[in-house]
Amino acid sequence: MKEIKAIIRPNKLAALREALVVLPGFPGMTVSKVEGCSAPTRHVTTRQTIKEELTDYTPKVRIEIVAPDEVAESIFARVIEVAQTGHYGDGLVWITEVEKAAFVFKTTPGEE
């Protein structure tokens, strides 16, 4: 199993969800609101004040998906395809190995 994590622009979330739910084997996702900033050398050309540096965070969305190996690459590629705008700050996507995962739910006797 793999875990696909992504930090994307909030305005890309609806389109990404639509693109992922049609993928065969898509297991669902968890979404969190986060804030972040990129390295200053990537986009800042003027020196900022301390106040600007401490408040210069952009709203983002963090997506977490645990998926079988056979669909992880297609999910990864779809996130990149949908989330990109061609500008700095589009986000980041990465995959990590998951040793073990299980859904947490209660079954009624005899439904195992």
Sine and cosine of phi, psi and omega as CSV:
sin_phi,cos_phi,sin_psi,cos_psi,sin_omega,cos_omega
0.00,0.00,0.42,-0.91,0.02,-1.00
-0.78,-0.63,0.42,-0.91,0.15,-0.99
-0.90,-0.43,0.84,-0.54,0.06,-1.00
-0.98,-0.22,0.83,-0.56,0.05,-1.00
-0.88,-0.48,0.56,-0.83,0.01,-1.00
-0.55,-0.84,0.60,-0.80,0.17,-0.99
-0.91,-0.43,0.87,-0.49,-0.06,-1.00
-0.72,-0.69,0.16,-0.99,0.08,-1.00
-0.94,0.34,0.66,-0.75,-0.02,-1.00
-0.85,0.53,-0.55,0.83,-0.03,-1.00
-0.95,0.32,-0.11,0.99,0.03,-1.00
-0.99,-0.12,-0.11,0.99,-0.11,-0.99
-0.89,0.45,-0.73,0.68,-0.04,-1.00
-0.88,0.48,-0.71,0.71,0.01,-1.00
-0.90,0.43,-0.61,0.79,0.01,-1.00
-0.91,0.40,-0.69,0.72,0.02,-1.00
-0.85,0.52,-0.72,0.69,0.02,-1.00
-0.86,0.50,-0.63,0.78,-0.02,-1.00
-0.96,0.30,-0.51,0.86,-0.04,-1.00
-0.99,0.12,-0.63,0.78,-0.09,-1.00
-0.90,0.43,-0.33,0.94,0.03,-1.00
-1.00,0.03,-0.14,0.99,0.04,-1.00
-0.95,0.32,0.77,-0.64,0.07,-1.00
-0.87,0.49,0.76,-0.65,0.03,-1.00
1.00,0.07,0.04,1.00,0.02,-1.00
-0.89,0.46,0.83,-0.56,-0.12,-0.99
-1.00,-0.03,-0.08,1.00,-0.10,-1.00
0.96,-0.29,0.09,-1.00,-0.06,-1.00
-0.46,-0.89,0.32,-0.95,0.10,-0.99
-0.93,-0.37,0.68,-0.73,-0.05,-1.00
-0.82,-0.57,0.72,-0.69,0.03,-1.00
-0.76,-0.65,0.56,-0.83,0.14,-0.99
-1.00,0.09,0.75,-0.66,0.00,-1.00
-0.67,-0.74,0.14,-0.99,0.11,-0.99
-0.76,-0.65,0.49,-0.87,0.01,-1.00
-0.33,-0.95,0.13,-0.99,0.07,-1.00
-0.59,-0.81,0.47,-0.88,0.04,-1.00
-0.99,-0.10,0.07,-1.00,0.01,-1.00
-0.88,0.48,0.73,-0.68,-0.05,-1.00
-0.84,0.54,-0.51,0.86,-0.04,-1.00
-0.94,0.34,-0.26,0.97,-0.03,-1.00
-0.99,0.16,-0.46,0.89,-0.09,-1.00
-0.58,-0.81,-0.14,0.99,-0.05,-1.00
-0.98,-0.21,0.84,-0.54,0.00,-1.00
-0.96,-0.26,-0.30,0.95,0.03,-1.00
-0.94,-0.35,0.46,-0.89,0.00,-1.00
-0.95,0.31,0.74,-0.67,0.00,-1.00
-0.99,-0.12,0.40,-0.92,0.11,-0.99
-0.98,0.18,0.24,-0.97,0.03,-1.00
-0.86,0.52,-0.67,0.74,0.00,-1.00
-0.88,0.48,-0.68,0.73,0.02,-1.00
-0.91,0.42,-0.64,0.77,0.01,-1.00
-0.91,0.42,-0.60,0.80,-0.03,-1.00
-0.98,0.22,-0.34,0.94,-0.03,-1.00
-0.91,-0.41,0.13,0.99,-0.06,-1.00
-1.00,0.03,0.86,0.51,0.03,-1.00
-0.91,-0.41,0.64,-0.77,-0.03,-1.00
-0.96,-0.27,0.70,-0.71,0.07,-1.00
-0.89,0.45,0.69,-0.72,0.03,-1.00
-0.67,-0.74,0.11,-0.99,0.08,-1.00
-0.83,-0.56,0.72,-0.70,0.05,-1.00
-0.96,-0.29,0.77,-0.64,-0.01,-1.00
-0.89,-0.45,0.70,-0.72,0.05,-1.00
-0.79,-0.62,0.77,-0.64,-0.02,-1.00
-0.70,-0.72,0.81,-0.59,0.13,-0.99
-0.97,-0.25,0.86,-0.52,-0.14,-0.99
-0.65,-0.76,0.41,-0.91,0.10,-0.99
-0.88,0.48,0.48,-0.88,-0.02,-1.00
-0.79,0.62,-0.64,0.77,-0.11,-0.99
-0.93,0.36,-0.29,0.96,0.04,-1.00
-0.92,-0.38,-0.14,0.99,-0.07,-1.00
-0.87,0.50,-0.70,0.71,-0.02,-1.00
-0.91,0.42,-0.62,0.79,0.01,-1.00
-0.94,0.35,-0.57,0.82,0.08,-1.00
-0.91,0.41,-0.73,0.69,0.02,-1.00
-0.82,0.57,-0.76,0.66,-0.01,-1.00
-0.90,0.43,-0.64,0.77,-0.01,-1.00
-0.91,0.41,-0.63,0.77,0.04,-1.00
-0.87,0.49,-0.74,0.68,0.00,-1.00
-0.88,0.48,-0.72,0.70,-0.03,-1.00
-0.86,0.51,-0.71,0.70,-0.09,-1.00
-0.99,0.16,-0.59,0.81,-0.15,-0.99
-0.99,0.14,-0.29,0.96,-0.10,-1.00
-0.98,0.20,0.61,-0.79,0.12,-0.99
-0.85,-0.53,-0.21,0.98,-0.03,-1.00
1.00,-0.04,0.16,0.99,-0.01,-1.00
-0.88,-0.47,0.40,-0.92,0.13,-0.99
-0.85,0.53,0.59,-0.81,0.03,-1.00
1.00,-0.03,0.12,0.99,0.04,-1.00
-0.90,0.44,-0.51,0.86,0.06,-1.00
0.72,-0.70,-0.30,-0.95,-0.08,-1.00
-0.48,-0.88,0.63,-0.78,0.04,-1.00
-0.74,-0.67,0.68,-0.73,0.04,-1.00
-0.52,-0.86,0.34,-0.94,-0.01,-1.00
-0.83,-0.55,0.69,-0.73,0.10,-1.00
-0.78,-0.62,0.38,-0.92,0.02,-1.00
-0.97,0.23,0.63,-0.77,0.08,-1.00
-0.90,-0.44,0.87,-0.49,-0.03,-1.00
-0.94,0.34,-0.66,0.75,-0.06,-1.00
-0.42,-0.91,0.61,-0.79,0.05,-1.00
-0.49,-0.87,0.52,-0.86,0.03,-1.00
-0.47,-0.88,0.59,-0.81,0.12,-0.99
-0.95,0.30,0.60,-0.80,0.01,-1.00
-0.97,-0.25,0.94,-0.34,0.06,-1.00
-0.35,-0.94,0.34,-0.94,-0.02,-1.00
-0.98,-0.20,0.74,-0.67,0.07,-1.00
-0.97,-0.22,0.43,-0.90,0.10,-0.99
-1.00,0.09,0.46,-0.89,-0.04,-1.00
-0.80,0.60,0.73,-0.69,0.03,-1.00
1.00,-0.03,-0.06,1.00,-0.01,-1.00
-0.98,-0.22,0.25,0.97,-0.10,-1.00
-0.95,0.31,0.00,0.00,0.00,0.00
